[in-house]
């Protein structure tokens, strides 16, 4: 697989940028890697994949890692920021089904890219036959994609982080007989899925994520959908020990809010 690598060496966090060609997605994929402890073997590192990796670059993610590492509050970590492509709304989503507008129809191909192309590349690049643990995170629609991949490949992961997740992703439009209980695709998967006791879920919402309130209950849809996901997880057998919910007052659906939330996730997921 051809690649282009650009390395930043002045920053205490080792940062590299790679360009991979995906046969599944039929496009180049830009990937940033952030490594907190260059001297450690891979089996002592936890691996964190992050959808919408361009948002990590915008929030200057290396500064977050540097601060937490200097404070010795997080364990050694290798983060992989995967940039989205022009067909983001087709590649992200749920592999289980496209939504009511046909979006997410390439989610299955994106999953194949992760396991068959990206992971082998990471293992070879970092001489890593194994990692301490693997997790996946994302923002908005990228968060839905991360959750979908973790849920359907639970043996590969230990944690998932959902920042302002597009949990409204649905198989029917509101004017086509939509029903909360039957038509939200991720909630349906959880209901039909299995309990995997090692999985942990970090779910973040902002009180200003959106304005929509489809059931007029005074709670915006993003928070309603997150609360309903937690209900489904608990009905499956997950407990407060498995789920961390963070609601940011006046938090918006933007990178600035996710930057505030990310340190909470890192310290929860990878405590020193």
Secondary structure, 3 states (H helix, E strand, C coil): CCEEEEEECCCCCEEEEEEEEECCCCEEEEEEEEECCCCCCHHHCEEEEEECHHHHHHCCHHHHHHHHHHCCCECCEEEEEECCCCCHHHHCCECCECCCCCCCCCHHHHHHHHHHHHHHHHHHHCCCCCCCEEEEEEECHHHHHHHHHHHHCHHHCCEEEEECCCCCCECCCCCCCCCHHHHEHHHHHHHHCCCCCCCEEEEEEEEECCCCCCCCCCCCHHHHHHHHHHHHHHHHCCCCCCEEEEEEEEEECCHHHHHHHHHHHHHHHCEC
